[in-house]
C-alpha cells in the first residue's frame, strides 16, 4: 500500500468520524427535540442565530478532533522519513557502514530507504578505494625516495670534484626529498587513522615529563632563528595515553610555533591541571592568521596563502595532531589573529591517582 493511499484512507476515516460527531447531535437537538423546545416564531434572525450557535457548539469538538487526528496520522506515517533524516544527519566518513533497517514500509518509504542504503554503500566503497590507493601509494613511494636520498647523500660525501654550486643544488634536492618523505609518512598516518588501522599503546604516563623534554627540543629548534623558548609553568600532570603519539603532538605544535614565527620572537609554554583535565598551552609571536581562518588550519594541506612556498611543511601536521588528541578523548583549539599571539591549547583527561 502506498503512503498516499494510506494517508487518504486514514484521514477520510477521521473526517467521517468528525462529521458524525457534528451531525448527529445537531440533528437530535434541532429535529428530534424540536417539539419540546420550539424555535422562536416570526423572527428569522433569532431562528438563524439559534441554529447557528447550536451548529458551532457541536462543530468545535469535531474540528478539534479532526486536527488531533490529522496530527497523529501525519506523525505516524512520516516517522520513517524522520528516521532517514536522522541517519543522514549522523552520516560522516566514519559512519558510512551504517544502514537503515529494511523493515516493512510503505512503497515510497521502502524505496527511499533502499536508495539511501545503496548511496551509503557506494560512498563507503569510494572512500575505501581512496584509502587503499593512498596507503599503497605512500608505501610504494617510500622505497624510491629512500634510494634517492641515499644516492644524493653519497654524492655529497664523496663529491670532492663538485663545485660549490653543484653541492648547493644537490643539498637543495636532498631537502626536497626529505620533505616528500615526511609528507608520504604523514599521508600514510592519516589514511590509517581514517581506516581505523592505527592503534594506541595506551598506558599511564607523566605528561609533565613530555613537556619538559619538549622544552629542551624546542630550544634546539629555535636557536637558528634566535627565538626565545620559555616553559613558564609545568605542574605535575598524569594522563592515560600513547607516549609516542602525544610526544608527536607536542613536537608538531612546537615546530609550528617556531616555523611561523619571526627572528628574535618568543615561544611560551604552560602546563596545568584542574577540573579533571590537563591543559597544555603554547603561544608564539609572528604575523598571525585571520580569525575567520582559525578552523581551516586543521584541514589537510592547508597552510595559508601568505605562507605557501615560503615556509617548509606539508600542511598535515595539525590534522595529525587533532586526530591524536581526539583519539585520547581530548580537544585541540587554535586561536590566532593578525599581529597577535597565536595560541594552541591541548586539553586531555587527567589520570586520577588514588
C-alpha positions as CSV (number, residue, x, y, z in Angstrom):
1,X,0.0,0.0,0.0
2,X,1.4,3.4,-0.9
3,X,1.8,6.3,1.5
4,X,-0.7,8.4,-0.4
5,X,-3.4,5.8,-0.2
6,X,-2.8,5.2,3.5
7,X,-2.9,8.9,4.2
8,X,-6.2,9.3,2.2
9,X,-7.9,6.3,4.0
10,X,-6.8,7.3,7.5
11,X,-7.8,11.0,7.1
12,X,-11.0,10.0,5.3
13,X,-11.9,7.9,8.3
14,X,-11.2,10.8,10.7
15,X,-13.3,13.2,8.6
16,X,-16.3,10.7,8.6
17,X,-16.0,10.4,12.4
18,X,-15.9,14.1,12.8
19,X,-18.9,14.6,10.6
20,X,-20.9,12.0,12.6
21,X,-19.9,13.7,15.9
22,X,-21.1,17.1,14.5
23,X,-24.2,16.0,12.5
24,X,-25.9,13.6,14.9
25,X,-26.1,15.9,18.0
26,X,-27.2,18.7,15.7
27,X,-30.0,16.5,14.3
28,X,-31.0,15.4,17.7
29,X,-31.1,18.9,19.1
30,X,-32.8,20.6,16.1
31,X,-35.2,17.9,14.8
32,X,-35.9,15.3,17.5
33,X,-36.2,17.8,20.4
34,X,-38.0,20.5,18.4
35,X,-41.3,19.6,19.9
36,X,-40.0,20.1,23.5
37,X,-38.0,23.2,22.6
38,X,-39.8,25.0,19.7
39,X,-37.8,27.7,17.9
40,X,-38.9,31.3,18.0
41,X,-41.7,32.1,15.5
42,X,-41.9,35.1,13.3
43,X,-38.2,36.2,13.7
44,X,-35.9,34.7,11.1
45,X,-32.8,36.3,12.7
46,X,-33.4,34.7,16.0
47,X,-34.1,31.4,14.3
48,X,-30.8,31.7,12.4
49,X,-28.8,32.6,15.5
50,X,-30.3,29.7,17.4
51,X,-29.5,27.2,14.7
52,X,-26.0,28.7,14.1
53,X,-24.9,28.6,17.7
54,X,-26.2,25.0,18.0
55,X,-24.1,24.0,15.0
56,X,-21.0,25.9,16.3
57,X,-21.2,24.3,19.7
58,X,-21.3,20.8,18.2
59,X,-18.7,21.5,15.4
60,X,-15.9,22.8,17.7
61,X,-15.2,19.4,19.3
62,X,-15.3,17.8,15.9
63,X,-12.8,20.3,14.5
64,X,-10.5,19.8,17.4
65,X,-10.8,16.0,17.0
66,X,-10.0,16.4,13.3
67,X,-6.9,18.5,14.0
68,X,-5.6,16.0,16.6
69,X,-6.4,13.1,14.3
70,X,-4.6,14.7,11.4
71,X,-1.5,15.5,13.5
72,X,-1.4,11.9,14.8
73,X,-1.7,10.4,11.3
74,X,0.9,12.7,9.9
75,X,3.4,11.9,12.7
76,X,2.8,8.1,12.4
77,X,3.1,8.0,8.7
78,X,6.1,10.3,8.4
79,X,8.1,8.7,11.2
80,X,10.1,6.6,8.7
81,X,11.1,9.9,6.9
82,X,12.3,11.3,10.2
83,X,14.5,8.2,10.7
84,X,16.0,8.7,7.2
85,X,16.7,12.4,8.1
86,X,18.4,11.4,11.4
87,X,20.5,8.9,9.6
88,X,21.6,11.4,7.0
89,X,22.4,13.9,9.8
90,X,24.7,11.3,11.5
91,X,26.4,10.4,8.3
92,X,30.2,11.0,8.0
93,X,33.2,9.3,6.6
94,X,33.3,7.3,9.9
95,X,29.7,6.1,9.8
96,X,29.3,5.0,6.2
97,X,28.9,1.4,7.2
98,X,25.6,2.2,8.9
99,X,22.4,1.1,7.1
100,X,18.8,1.9,7.7
101,X,16.7,-1.2,8.7
102,X,14.8,-2.6,5.8
103,X,11.5,-3.0,7.7
104,X,8.1,-3.4,6.1
105,X,7.3,0.2,4.9
106,X,5.1,1.9,2.5
107,X,6.1,1.7,-1.1
108,X,7.6,5.3,-1.2
109,X,9.4,4.9,2.2
110,X,10.8,1.5,1.3
111,X,12.1,2.9,-2.0
112,X,13.7,5.8,-0.2
113,X,15.4,3.5,2.4
114,X,16.6,1.3,-0.4
115,X,18.1,4.2,-2.4
116,X,19.6,5.7,0.7
117,X,21.3,2.4,1.7
118,X,22.6,2.0,-1.8
119,X,24.1,5.5,-1.8
120,X,25.8,4.8,1.5
121,X,27.3,1.5,0.0
122,X,28.6,3.4,-3.0
123,X,30.2,6.1,-0.8
124,X,31.7,3.5,1.5
125,X,33.2,1.7,-1.4
126,X,34.6,5.0,-2.9
127,X,36.2,6.1,0.4
128,X,37.6,2.6,0.8
129,X,39.2,2.7,-2.7
130,X,40.7,6.2,-2.0
131,X,42.2,5.0,1.3
132,X,43.6,1.9,-0.2
133,X,45.1,3.9,-3.1
134,X,46.7,6.4,-0.6
135,X,48.1,3.6,1.6
136,X,49.6,1.7,-1.4
137,X,50.9,4.9,-3.0
138,X,52.6,6.1,0.3
139,X,54.1,2.6,0.8
140,X,55.4,2.3,-2.8
141,X,56.9,5.9,-2.7
142,X,59.0,5.2,0.4
143,X,61.5,2.9,-1.4
144,X,62.4,5.2,-4.3
145,X,62.6,8.2,-2.1
146,X,64.9,6.3,0.3
147,X,67.1,5.3,-2.7
148,X,67.3,8.9,-4.0
149,X,68.2,10.2,-0.6
150,X,71.0,7.7,-0.1
151,X,72.3,8.4,-3.6
152,X,72.4,12.1,-3.0
153,X,74.0,11.8,0.4
154,X,76.7,9.6,-1.2
155,X,77.2,12.2,-3.8
156,X,77.7,14.9,-1.2
157,X,80.1,12.8,0.9
158,X,82.2,11.6,-2.0
159,X,81.8,14.6,-4.3
160,X,85.3,16.1,-4.0
161,X,85.1,17.3,-7.6
162,X,81.8,19.1,-7.1
163,X,81.9,22.8,-7.2
164,X,80.1,24.9,-4.6
165,X,77.1,25.5,-6.9
166,X,76.7,21.8,-7.6
167,X,76.9,20.9,-3.9
168,X,74.3,23.6,-3.1
169,X,72.0,22.2,-5.8
170,X,72.3,18.6,-4.5
171,X,71.7,19.8,-0.9
172,X,68.6,21.6,-2.0
173,X,67.3,18.5,-3.8
174,X,68.1,16.4,-0.7
175,X,65.9,18.8,1.4
176,X,63.0,18.4,-1.1
177,X,63.3,14.6,-0.9
178,X,63.3,14.8,2.9
179,X,60.1,16.9,2.7
180,X,58.5,14.5,0.3
181,X,59.4,11.6,2.6
182,X,57.8,13.3,5.6
183,X,54.7,14.1,3.6
184,X,54.4,10.5,2.5
185,X,54.7,9.3,6.1
186,X,52.1,11.8,7.2
187,X,49.7,10.8,4.5
188,X,50.1,7.2,5.5
189,X,49.4,8.0,9.1
190,X,46.2,10.0,8.4
191,X,44.9,7.3,6.0
192,X,45.5,4.6,8.5
193,X,43.8,6.7,11.2
194,X,40.8,7.2,8.9
195,X,40.6,3.5,8.2
196,X,40.8,2.7,12.0
197,X,44.1,0.8,11.4
198,X,46.1,2.8,13.9
199,X,46.2,1.5,17.5
200,X,47.4,3.4,20.5
201,X,49.7,1.9,23.1
202,X,47.7,3.4,26.0
203,X,49.4,3.4,29.4
204,X,49.6,5.8,32.4
205,X,52.3,8.4,31.8
206,X,53.8,11.6,33.2
207,X,52.7,14.3,30.8
208,X,54.9,16.9,32.6
209,X,58.0,14.8,31.7
210,X,57.0,15.0,28.0
211,X,56.6,18.8,28.3
212,X,60.0,19.2,29.9
213,X,61.5,17.2,27.1
214,X,59.7,19.3,24.6
215,X,61.1,22.5,26.1
216,X,64.7,21.2,25.6
217,X,64.0,20.1,22.0
218,X,62.2,23.4,21.1
219,X,65.3,25.4,22.3
220,X,67.4,23.4,19.9
221,X,65.0,24.0,17.0
222,X,64.6,27.7,17.8
223,X,68.3,28.5,18.1
224,X,69.0,29.2,14.4
225,X,66.2,31.9,14.3
226,X,67.2,33.3,17.7
227,X,63.7,32.6,19.1
228,X,63.4,32.6,22.9
229,X,61.6,29.5,24.2
230,X,60.3,29.5,27.8
231,X,58.5,27.0,29.9
232,X,56.5,29.3,32.2
233,X,55.0,26.6,34.4
234,X,54.9,22.9,34.4
235,X,52.8,21.4,37.2
236,X,52.5,17.7,37.8
237,X,50.0,16.1,35.4
238,X,49.4,12.4,34.6
239,X,47.3,11.1,31.7
240,X,46.5,7.8,30.1
241,X,47.7,7.7,26.5
242,X,50.3,6.7,23.9
243,X,53.6,8.3,24.8
244,X,54.9,8.3,21.2
245,X,51.8,9.8,19.8
246,X,51.4,12.5,22.5
247,X,55.1,13.4,22.0
248,X,54.4,13.7,18.3
249,X,51.6,16.2,19.0
250,X,53.8,18.4,21.2
251,X,56.6,18.3,18.6
252,X,54.2,19.3,15.8
253,X,52.9,22.3,17.9
254,X,56.4,23.4,18.9
255,X,57.7,23.1,15.3
256,X,54.8,25.2,14.0
257,X,55.3,27.8,16.7
258,X,58.9,28.2,15.6
259,X,58.4,28.0,11.9
260,X,55.6,30.6,11.8
261,X,57.5,33.0,14.0
262,X,59.8,35.9,13.2
263,X,63.5,36.0,14.1
264,X,64.0,37.0,17.7
265,X,60.4,36.1,18.6
266,X,59.2,34.1,21.6
267,X,57.5,30.8,22.3
268,X,56.0,30.2,25.7
269,X,54.5,27.0,27.1
270,X,52.5,26.2,30.2
271,X,51.1,23.0,31.7
272,X,48.4,23.0,34.3
273,X,45.6,20.8,35.6
274,X,42.2,21.4,37.1
275,X,38.6,20.2,36.9
276,X,39.7,16.7,36.0
277,X,41.7,17.9,32.9
278,X,45.3,18.5,31.9
279,X,45.8,21.7,29.8
280,X,48.9,22.4,27.7
281,X,49.1,25.9,26.2
282,X,51.7,27.0,23.7
283,X,51.9,30.6,22.4
284,X,54.1,32.2,19.8
285,X,54.7,35.6,18.2
286,X,54.5,36.0,14.5
287,X,52.3,37.5,11.7
288,X,49.3,35.6,12.9
289,X,46.4,34.4,10.9
290,X,43.0,35.9,10.2
291,X,40.4,34.8,12.8
292,X,38.0,33.5,10.1
293,X,40.7,31.0,9.0
294,X,41.3,29.6,12.5
295,X,39.2,26.5,11.9
296,X,40.8,25.8,8.5
297,X,44.2,25.2,9.9
298,X,43.0,21.6,10.7
299,X,42.2,21.0,7.0
300,X,44.6,18.7,5.3
301,X,47.3,20.5,3.2
302,X,46.0,23.9,4.3
303,X,48.9,26.3,5.1
304,X,47.5,29.8,4.4
305,X,48.2,31.6,1.2
306,X,50.7,34.0,2.9
307,X,52.9,31.1,3.9
308,X,52.6,28.8,0.9
309,X,56.0,28.3,-0.7
310,X,57.8,30.4,2.0
311,X,57.9,28.0,5.0
312,X,58.7,24.3,4.8
313,X,55.9,22.0,5.5
314,X,53.0,20.0,4.0
315,X,50.0,21.3,5.9
316,X,49.3,17.9,7.5
317,X,50.8,18.4,11.0
318,X,47.8,19.9,12.7
319,X,45.5,17.4,11.1
320,X,47.6,14.6,12.6
321,X,47.7,16.4,16.0
322,X,43.9,16.8,16.0
323,X,43.4,13.1,15.3
324,X,45.8,12.1,18.1
325,X,44.2,14.4,20.7
326,X,40.7,13.3,19.7
327,X,41.8,9.6,20.0
328,X,42.8,10.4,23.6
329,X,39.3,11.9,24.3
330,X,40.8,15.4,24.3
331,X,40.4,18.7,22.5
332,X,42.7,20.8,20.4
333,X,42.0,24.5,20.0
334,X,43.7,27.1,17.8
335,X,43.4,30.8,18.1
336,X,45.2,33.4,16.1
337,X,44.8,37.0,14.8
338,X,47.0,39.3,12.7
339,X,50.0,40.7,14.6
340,X,48.8,39.0,17.8
341,X,50.0,35.9,19.7
342,X,49.0,32.6,18.3
343,X,47.7,30.2,21.0
344,X,47.2,26.5,20.7
345,X,45.5,24.6,23.6
346,X,45.6,20.9,24.2
347,X,43.1,19.5,26.8
348,X,43.3,15.9,27.9
349,X,41.5,13.9,30.7
350,X,43.5,13.9,33.9
351,X,44.5,10.5,35.2
352,X,43.1,10.3,38.7
353,X,45.5,8.7,41.1
354,X,44.4,7.1,44.4
